Amino acid sequence: MSGATGLIGSALVQRLTHDGHEVLRLVRRSPRPGERAAQWDPTRGTIDRNALEGCEAVVNLAGESVFGRWTAAKKQRIRESRVAGTRLVSEAIAGLQRPPRVLLAASAVGYYGDQGSAPVTEQSPAGHDFLADVARDWEAATEPAARAGVRVANLRFAVVLSRLGGALATMLPAFRVGLGGRIGSGAQYFPWIALDDALDAIRYVLATDSLSGPVNISAPQAVTHLAFVRTLGRVLRRPAVLPVPHIALWLAFGGEATAFMESGQRVVPARLLAAGFRFRFAELEPALRELLAAPRGAS
């Protein structure tokens, strides 16, 4: 697994280990003595192929965070960490004598670009902005593994909600003191999924041979950004009425990143639902209440 120290990866390692699986982590540093890990470096195109021989499945979750000011260097890191890293893993898999039966490769609902209020499923076309272009190339980088006969699933993640990290954890300090509010008009859709559901969905895709190609990892009821902040405020019993001015975002993050934060997708997890996957949290408010009531150390 690459990206094993991230929000999703670290929790997934715990779940898979609890299920009785042995997890080999792909790390950039030299593995420590006794550590179940293999070295890789996407920037140099190097990976320990021998360590991958005989693995049952590969899960590729690595990628530079999209949050922050999109300088030219930042955009290059966003693209290369996803595209080059995925291609490196995919080509390594394709050259193995005993390749894994499945490659799960992270992607994102940003693939669809800004779709307004129109529902989008895995059959919807790609958008035309920077992140949509990255996601399209990100998914195309898995082609060597697919050509080698490995089942490939491209996991198009929505915003994963956890109190321990990611977007929700970033929002909480402001919302807890009553300084939260919408970004932009608030009419843009906010695709989300609780971390527990994201982990369950990944494990479900691992075990379901009929799921290949794009799979939306998103709750079935996307909400507008305004509905999200109002629900979060209600759960925290704090007002959520202070909008973030467009000019403040523009000054802090620049034009492209601001456009990303003010856009959204009304994502439908059509393929998961058709395959029989059951969400623990299909609706936002119960998910937030569970997440924010959880003891420290839980998701």
Summary of the structure (lengths in Angstrom):
residues: 299
radius of gyration: 19.0
end to end distance: 20.2
largest distance: 58.6
contacts: 961
relative contact order: 0.14
helix: 42%
strand: 17%
